[in-house]
Amino acid sequence: VLSLEWSSGLDSLRCISRTDLKLHGSFADMILLPALGSVDKRNGASLFVLTNPGQLHTYDDSSLSMLSSLKEGAPTICGEPFPGLIPLIDPSISVAKIFSLPKGGKLSEVFAK
């Protein structure tokens, strides 16, 4: 995971920090999703990493913040695994709607929103 800084006036991009993730399987794909209503992708973002053989791991904002504070060479944290495999070879169409549930929250309240 890289933290990048972009200067619009200089049209330059530089890496300001780097953190390694321990993957369970080989890397397949990833996406960084901003929190709802967030205009800045750095605040409240969630990272989804797909590894072979179709295992999805998620890192929320607090996990990503903790990762960036670890010293180089320190053991990394593991992402929250998605309970099931996602077909990668000759899939039909795989579509999912993923919700982030607060710890201790009630499902009925979340789905009512």
ZALO-687153 format. One record per residue: residue in three letters; x, y, z of N, C-alpha, C in turn. Coordinates in nm, 4 decimals. Example, Ala and Ser with C-alpha at 12.3 -4.5 7.8 and 13.67 -1.06 7.14 Angstrom:
BEGIN
+---------+----------+----------+----------+----------+----------+----------+----------+----------+----------+
! residuo !   n.east !  n.north !     n.up !  ca.east ! ca.north !    ca.up !   c.east !  c.north !     c.up !
+---------+----------+----------+----------+----------+----------+----------+----------+----------+----------+
!     ala !   1.3190 !  -0.5690 !   0.7800 !   1.2300 !  -0.4500 !   0.7800 !   1.3200 !  -0.3300 !   0.7800 !
!     ser !   1.2850 !  -0.2250 !   0.7080 !   1.3670 !  -0.1060 !   0.7140 !   1.2900 !   0.0030 !   0.7870 !
+---------+----------+----------+----------+----------+----------+----------+----------+----------+----------+
END
This chain:
BEGIN
+---------+----------+----------+----------+----------+----------+----------+----------+----------+----------+
! residuo !   n.east !  n.north !     n.up !  ca.east ! ca.north !    ca.up !   c.east !  c.north !     c.up !
+---------+----------+----------+----------+----------+----------+----------+----------+----------+----------+
!     val !   0.0857 !  -0.1161 !   0.0000 !   0.0000 !   0.0000 !   0.0000 !   0.0904 !   0.1224 !   0.0000 !
!     leu !   0.0660 !   0.2120 !  -0.0914 !   0.1458 !   0.3334 !  -0.1030 !   0.0631 !   0.4544 !  -0.0640 !
!     ser !   0.1253 !   0.5497 !   0.0004 !   0.0636 !   0.6805 !   0.0227 !   0.1310 !   0.7755 !  -0.0745 !
!     leu !   0.0519 !   0.8355 !  -0.1604 !   0.1058 !   0.9220 !  -0.2646 !   0.0664 !   1.0661 !  -0.2398 !
!     glu !   0.1522 !   1.1570 !  -0.2813 !   0.1252 !   1.3002 !  -0.2702 !   0.1356 !   1.3601 !  -0.4097 !
!     trp !   0.0343 !   1.4352 !  -0.4490 !   0.0318 !   1.4946 !  -0.5818 !   0.0310 !   1.6456 !  -0.5694 !
!     ser !   0.1203 !   1.7106 !  -0.6416 !   0.1260 !   1.8569 !  -0.6445 !   0.0723 !   1.9036 !  -0.7784 !
!     ser !  -0.0421 !   1.9696 !  -0.7775 !  -0.1056 !   2.0092 !  -0.9035 !  -0.0261 !   2.1154 !  -0.9776 !
!     gly !   0.0371 !   2.2058 !  -0.9059 !   0.1138 !   2.3108 !  -0.9721 !   0.2369 !   2.2578 !  -1.0422 !
!     leu !   0.2951 !   2.1540 !  -0.9879 !   0.4180 !   2.0992 !  -1.0444 !   0.3929 !   1.9761 !  -1.1304 !
!     asp !   0.2710 !   1.9279 !  -1.1326 !   0.2375 !   1.8042 !  -1.2027 !   0.3345 !   1.6930 !  -1.1663 !
!     ser !   0.3519 !   1.6733 !  -1.0364 !   0.4423 !   1.5681 !  -0.9914 !   0.3722 !   1.4795 !  -0.8890 !
!     leu !   0.4160 !   1.3567 !  -0.8841 !   0.3613 !   1.2580 !  -0.7929 !   0.4780 !   1.1947 !  -0.7191 !
!     arg !   0.4683 !   1.1858 !  -0.5868 !   0.5769 !   1.1221 !  -0.5134 !   0.5196 !   1.0316 !  -0.4047 !
!     cys !   0.5919 !   0.9267 !  -0.3767 !   0.5538 !   0.8307 !  -0.2738 !   0.6037 !   0.8827 !  -0.1393 !
!     ile !   0.5116 !   0.8987 !  -0.0422 !   0.5528 !   0.9495 !   0.0887 !   0.5610 !   0.8391 !   0.1938 !
!     ser !   0.4992 !   0.7244 !   0.1677 !   0.5150 !   0.6099 !   0.2576 !   0.4726 !   0.4829 !   0.1855 !
!     arg !   0.5194 !   0.3704 !   0.2386 !   0.4885 !   0.2407 !   0.1790 !   0.4644 !   0.1412 !   0.2915 !
!     thr !   0.3623 !   0.0579 !   0.2743 !   0.3311 !  -0.0465 !   0.3710 !   0.3052 !  -0.1752 !   0.2954 !
!     asp !   0.3593 !  -0.2851 !   0.3445 !   0.3383 !  -0.4153 !   0.2810 !   0.2186 !  -0.4851 !   0.3432 !
!     leu !   0.1413 !  -0.5529 !   0.2583 !   0.0304 !  -0.6355 !   0.3042 !   0.0689 !  -0.7815 !   0.2868 !
!     lys !   0.0349 !  -0.8636 !   0.3843 !   0.0564 !  -1.0071 !   0.3710 !  -0.0669 !  -1.0641 !   0.3017 !
!     leu !  -0.0463 !  -1.1223 !   0.1838 !  -0.1574 !  -1.1770 !   0.1069 !  -0.1662 !  -1.3273 !   0.1275 !
!     his !  -0.2869 !  -1.3781 !   0.1276 !  -0.3113 !  -1.5217 !   0.1365 !  -0.3463 !  -1.5697 !  -0.0035 !
!     gly !  -0.2443 !  -1.5992 !  -0.0830 !  -0.2618 !  -1.6343 !  -0.2230 !  -0.2009 !  -1.5252 !  -0.3084 !
!     ser !  -0.2008 !  -1.5460 !  -0.4383 !  -0.1427 !  -1.4463 !  -0.5279 !  -0.2425 !  -1.3346 !  -0.5561 !
!     phe !  -0.1906 !  -1.2149 !  -0.5808 !  -0.2727 !  -1.0958 !  -0.6039 !  -0.3525 !  -1.1109 !  -0.7328 !
!     ala !  -0.4807 !  -1.0756 !  -0.7295 !  -0.5656 !  -1.0783 !  -0.8486 !  -0.6166 !  -0.9383 !  -0.8831 !
!     asp !  -0.6672 !  -0.8632 !  -0.7843 !  -0.7233 !  -0.7307 !  -0.8113 !  -0.7432 !  -0.6573 !  -0.6789 !
!     met !  -0.7664 !  -0.5265 !  -0.6877 !  -0.7951 !  -0.4459 !  -0.5689 !  -0.8726 !  -0.3222 !  -0.6096 !
!     ile !  -0.9427 !  -0.2653 !  -0.5117 !  -1.0133 !  -0.1393 !  -0.5335 !  -1.0155 !  -0.0631 !  -0.4011 !
!     leu !  -1.0017 !   0.0675 !  -0.4098 !  -1.0099 !   0.1561 !  -0.2937 !  -1.1406 !   0.2333 !  -0.3057 !
!     leu !  -1.2279 !   0.2168 !  -0.2079 !  -1.3590 !   0.2823 !  -0.2104 !  -1.3663 !   0.3896 !  -0.1028 !
!     pro !  -1.4041 !   0.5131 !  -0.1408 !  -1.4192 !   0.6183 !  -0.0397 !  -1.5444 !   0.5934 !   0.0440 !
!     ala !  -1.5477 !   0.6507 !   0.1626 !  -1.6663 !   0.6421 !   0.2474 !  -1.7799 !   0.7192 !   0.1811 !
!     leu !  -1.9023 !   0.6822 !   0.2140 !  -2.0176 !   0.7520 !   0.1583 !  -2.0118 !   0.8996 !   0.1935 !
!     gly !  -2.0312 !   0.9844 !   0.0953 !  -2.0322 !   1.1280 !   0.1170 !  -1.8952 !   1.1913 !   0.1272 !
!     ser !  -1.7900 !   1.1119 !   0.1152 !  -1.6541 !   1.1650 !   0.1270 !  -1.6056 !   1.2146 !  -0.0085 !
!     val !  -1.5558 !   1.3369 !  -0.0125 !  -1.4995 !   1.3901 !  -0.1370 !  -1.3495 !   1.3646 !  -0.1421 !
!     asp !  -1.2913 !   1.3318 !  -0.0288 !  -1.1479 !   1.3054 !  -0.0187 !  -1.1281 !   1.1560 !   0.0021 !
!     lys !  -1.0646 !   1.0873 !  -0.0938 !  -1.0497 !   0.9424 !  -0.0850 !  -0.9587 !   0.8973 !   0.0286 !
!     arg !  -0.8926 !   0.9901 !   0.0962 !  -0.8042 !   0.9518 !   0.2057 !  -0.8806 !   0.9298 !   0.3352 !
!     asn !  -0.9960 !   0.9896 !   0.3511 !  -1.0692 !   0.9800 !   0.4771 !  -1.1823 !   0.8793 !   0.4668 !
!     gly !  -1.1800 !   0.7797 !   0.5538 !  -1.2882 !   0.6833 !   0.5586 !  -1.2893 !   0.5845 !   0.4449 !
!     ala !  -1.1774 !   0.5621 !   0.3799 !  -1.1723 !   0.4711 !   0.2663 !  -1.1654 !   0.3260 !   0.3130 !
!     ser !  -1.2098 !   0.2364 !   0.2258 !  -1.1969 !   0.0928 !   0.2479 !  -1.1216 !   0.0334 !   0.1305 !
!     leu !  -1.0338 !  -0.0607 !   0.1597 !  -0.9551 !  -0.1282 !   0.0572 !  -1.0028 !  -0.2718 !   0.0473 !
!     phe !  -1.0349 !  -0.3153 !  -0.0746 !  -1.0733 !  -0.4534 !  -0.1003 !  -0.9650 !  -0.5159 !  -0.1866 !
!     val !  -0.9099 !  -0.6291 !  -0.1407 !  -0.8043 !  -0.6987 !  -0.2136 !  -0.8539 !  -0.8390 !  -0.2470 !
!     leu !  -0.8493 !  -0.8734 !  -0.3757 !  -0.8898 !  -1.0056 !  -0.4234 !  -0.7642 !  -1.0861 !  -0.4530 !
!     thr !  -0.7537 !  -1.2050 !  -0.3931 !  -0.6400 !  -1.2933 !  -0.4181 !  -0.6908 !  -1.4241 !  -0.4773 !
!     asn !  -0.6016 !  -1.4941 !  -0.5449 !  -0.6364 !  -1.6273 !  -0.5968 !  -0.6301 !  -1.7250 !  -0.4809 !
!     pro !  -0.7224 !  -1.8129 !  -0.4627 !  -0.8283 !  -1.8559 !  -0.5527 !  -0.9637 !  -1.7913 !  -0.5262 !
!     gly !  -0.9757 !  -1.6615 !  -0.5321 !  -1.1037 !  -1.5933 !  -0.5168 !  -1.1360 !  -1.5494 !  -0.3757 !
!     gln !  -1.0357 !  -1.5299 !  -0.2936 !  -1.0579 !  -1.4845 !  -0.1561 !  -1.0529 !  -1.3323 !  -0.1514 !
!     leu !  -1.1567 !  -1.2714 !  -0.0951 !  -1.1662 !  -1.1265 !  -0.0837 !  -1.1362 !  -1.0855 !   0.0600 !
!     his !  -1.0442 !  -0.9891 !   0.0771 !  -1.0106 !  -0.9349 !   0.2088 !  -1.0397 !  -0.7858 !   0.2074 !
!     thr !  -1.0896 !  -0.7353 !   0.3194 !  -1.1223 !  -0.5939 !   0.3283 !  -1.0452 !  -0.5296 !   0.4436 !
!     tyr !  -1.0024 !  -0.4065 !   0.4197 !  -0.9334 !  -0.3262 !   0.5200 !  -1.0120 !  -0.1962 !   0.5329 !
!     asp !  -1.0634 !  -0.1666 !   0.6535 !  -1.1369 !  -0.0418 !   0.6732 !  -1.0398 !   0.0717 !   0.7052 !
!     asp !  -1.0931 !   0.1895 !   0.7266 !  -1.0111 !   0.3083 !   0.7509 !  -0.9189 !   0.2916 !   0.8711 !
!     ser !  -0.9700 !   0.2341 !   0.9795 !  -0.8857 !   0.2175 !   1.0987 !  -0.7736 !   0.1173 !   1.0732 !
!     ser !  -0.8007 !   0.0118 !   0.9953 !  -0.6959 !  -0.0848 !   0.9602 !  -0.5887 !  -0.0194 !   0.8753 !
!     leu !  -0.6303 !   0.0614 !   0.7778 !  -0.5337 !   0.1290 !   0.6914 !  -0.4499 !   0.2285 !   0.7704 !
!     ser !  -0.5114 !   0.2985 !   0.8660 !  -0.4367 !   0.3921 !   0.9504 !  -0.3352 !   0.3181 !   1.0361 !
!     met !  -0.3754 !   0.2034 !   1.0890 !  -0.2854 !   0.1236 !   1.1708 !  -0.1681 !   0.0717 !   1.0867 !
!     leu !  -0.1965 !   0.0320 !   0.9621 !  -0.0909 !  -0.0157 !   0.8724 !   0.0144 !   0.0913 !   0.8494 !
!     ser !  -0.0311 !   0.2147 !   0.8278 !   0.0636 !   0.3218 !   0.7971 !   0.1494 !   0.3598 !   0.9176 !
!     ser !   0.1034 !   0.3258 !   1.0394 !   0.1817 !   0.3601 !   1.1581 !   0.2807 !   0.2501 !   1.1978 !
!     leu !   0.2742 !   0.1333 !   1.1322 !   0.3671 !   0.0246 !   1.1643 !   0.5070 !   0.0566 !   1.1137 !
!     lys !   0.6054 !   0.0159 !   1.1887 !   0.7442 !   0.0348 !   1.1462 !   0.7789 !  -0.0684 !   1.0396 !
!     glu !   0.8729 !  -0.0324 !   0.9516 !   0.9146 !  -0.1228 !   0.8453 !   0.9676 !  -0.2522 !   0.9064 !
!     gly !   0.9228 !  -0.3650 !   0.8523 !   0.9651 !  -0.4952 !   0.9015 !   0.8773 !  -0.5496 !   1.0130 !
!     ala !   0.7878 !  -0.4661 !   1.0679 !   0.6971 !  -0.5123 !   1.1732 !   0.5911 !  -0.6023 !   1.1107 !
!     pro !   0.5372 !  -0.6973 !   1.1890 !   0.4328 !  -0.7836 !   1.1334 !   0.3122 !  -0.7004 !   1.0903 !
!     thr !   0.2567 !  -0.7336 !   0.9770 !   0.1431 !  -0.6594 !   0.9232 !   0.0122 !  -0.7180 !   0.9752 !
!     ile !  -0.0949 !  -0.6424 !   0.9654 !  -0.2257 !  -0.6928 !   1.0067 !  -0.2896 !  -0.7649 !   0.8892 !
!     cys !  -0.3827 !  -0.8543 !   0.9193 !  -0.4534 !  -0.9280 !   0.8143 !  -0.5877 !  -0.8609 !   0.7901 !
!     gly !  -0.6295 !  -0.8608 !   0.6651 !  -0.7594 !  -0.8050 !   0.6311 !  -0.8711 !  -0.8965 !   0.6775 !
!     glu !  -0.9893 !  -0.8407 !   0.6877 !  -1.1075 !  -0.9176 !   0.7252 !  -1.1498 !  -1.0018 !   0.6046 !
!     pro !  -1.1489 !  -1.1364 !   0.6162 !  -1.1844 !  -1.2189 !   0.5002 !  -1.3346 !  -1.2181 !   0.4734 !
!     phe !  -1.3696 !  -1.2178 !   0.3461 !  -1.5089 !  -1.2299 !   0.3036 !  -1.5467 !  -1.3769 !   0.3170 !
!     pro !  -1.6620 !  -1.4104 !   0.3751 !  -1.6960 !  -1.5511 !   0.4014 !  -1.7431 !  -1.6258 !   0.2763 !
!     gly !  -1.6526 !  -1.6589 !   0.1903 !  -1.6847 !  -1.7332 !   0.0685 !  -1.5854 !  -1.7002 !  -0.0397 !
!     leu !  -1.5798 !  -1.7838 !  -0.1408 !  -1.4887 !  -1.7607 !  -0.2522 !  -1.5626 !  -1.6967 !  -0.3685 !
!     ile !  -1.4935 !  -1.6124 !  -0.4417 !  -1.5485 !  -1.5471 !  -0.5600 !  -1.4926 !  -1.6196 !  -0.6814 !
!     pro !  -1.5776 !  -1.6699 !  -0.7720 !  -1.5260 !  -1.7450 !  -0.8872 !  -1.4421 !  -1.6563 !  -0.9791 !
!     leu !  -1.3207 !  -1.7031 !  -1.0117 !  -1.2301 !  -1.6267 !  -1.0969 !  -1.2148 !  -1.6873 !  -1.2355 !
!     ile !  -1.2345 !  -1.8185 !  -1.2481 !  -1.2168 !  -1.8860 !  -1.3769 !  -1.3540 !  -1.9130 !  -1.4367 !
!     asp !  -1.3769 !  -1.8605 !  -1.5562 !  -1.5041 !  -1.8744 !  -1.6273 !  -1.6253 !  -1.8470 !  -1.5387 !
!     pro !  -1.6290 !  -1.7331 !  -1.4725 !  -1.7465 !  -1.7053 !  -1.3899 !  -1.8642 !  -1.6634 !  -1.4770 !
!     ser !  -1.9819 !  -1.6852 !  -1.4258 !  -2.0972 !  -1.6214 !  -1.4873 !  -2.0743 !  -1.4751 !  -1.4544 !
!     ile !  -2.1726 !  -1.4004 !  -1.4278 !  -2.1499 !  -1.2636 !  -1.3828 !  -2.1608 !  -1.2641 !  -1.2309 !
!     ser !  -2.0569 !  -1.2181 !  -1.1654 !  -2.0572 !  -1.2106 !  -1.0194 !  -2.0870 !  -1.0673 !  -0.9788 !
!     val !  -2.1972 !  -1.0481 !  -0.9085 !  -2.2364 !  -0.9156 !  -0.8625 !  -2.2648 !  -0.9258 !  -0.7133 !
!     ala !  -2.2170 !  -0.8287 !  -0.6394 !  -2.2417 !  -0.8280 !  -0.4957 !  -2.2601 !  -0.6849 !  -0.4489 !
!     lys !  -2.3396 !  -0.6689 !  -0.3467 !  -2.3527 !  -0.5400 !  -0.2800 !  -2.2989 !  -0.5606 !  -0.1391 !
!     ile !  -2.1918 !  -0.4884 !  -0.1075 !  -2.1243 !  -0.5087 !   0.0196 !  -2.1520 !  -0.3898 !   0.1104 !
!     phe !  -2.1938 !  -0.4188 !   0.2334 !  -2.2219 !  -0.3161 !   0.3327 !  -2.1177 !  -0.3232 !   0.4429 !
!     ser !  -2.0772 !  -0.2104 !   0.4917 !  -1.9894 !  -0.2043 !   0.6078 !  -2.0776 !  -0.1854 !   0.7300 !
!     leu !  -2.0762 !  -0.2832 !   0.8189 !  -2.1607 !  -0.2777 !   0.9370 !  -2.0793 !  -0.2331 !   1.0571 !
!     pro !  -2.1314 !  -0.1384 !   1.1347 !  -2.0598 !  -0.0969 !   1.2556 !  -2.0602 !  -0.2102 !   1.3576 !
!     lys !  -1.9518 !  -0.2214 !   1.4337 !  -1.9446 !  -0.3247 !   1.5378 !  -2.0552 !  -0.3000 !   1.6394 !
!     gly !  -2.1312 !  -0.4047 !   1.6684 !  -2.2384 !  -0.3933 !   1.7655 !  -2.3639 !  -0.3272 !   1.7096 !
!     gly !  -2.3650 !  -0.2961 !   1.5785 !  -2.4813 !  -0.2322 !   1.5181 !  -2.5919 !  -0.3326 !   1.4896 !
!     lys !  -2.7121 !  -0.2842 !   1.4747 !  -2.8253 !  -0.3711 !   1.4451 !  -2.8484 !  -0.3741 !   1.2946 !
!     leu !  -2.8585 !  -0.4945 !   1.2398 !  -2.8773 !  -0.5105 !   1.0959 !  -3.0036 !  -0.4413 !   1.0469 !
!     ser !  -3.1117 !  -0.4497 !   1.1227 !  -3.2377 !  -0.3902 !   1.0787 !  -3.2241 !  -0.2392 !   1.0602 !
!     glu !  -3.1474 !  -0.1730 !   1.1477 !  -3.1275 !  -0.0281 !   1.1357 !  -3.0444 !   0.0064 !   1.0128 !
!     val !  -2.9405 !  -0.0749 !   0.9861 !  -2.8532 !  -0.0494 !   0.8714 !  -2.9298 !  -0.0669 !   0.7415 !
!     phe !  -3.0080 !  -0.1755 !   0.7303 !  -3.0815 !  -0.2012 !   0.6068 !  -3.1984 !  -0.1049 !   0.5877 !
!     ala !  -3.2501 !  -0.0468 !   0.6969 !  -3.3586 !   0.0504 !   0.6854 !  -3.3106 !   0.1790 !   0.6199 !
!     lys !  -3.1804 !   0.2093 !   0.6345 !  -3.1236 !   0.3297 !   0.5740 !  -3.1083 !   0.3066 !   0.4271 !
+---------+----------+----------+----------+----------+----------+----------+----------+----------+----------+
END
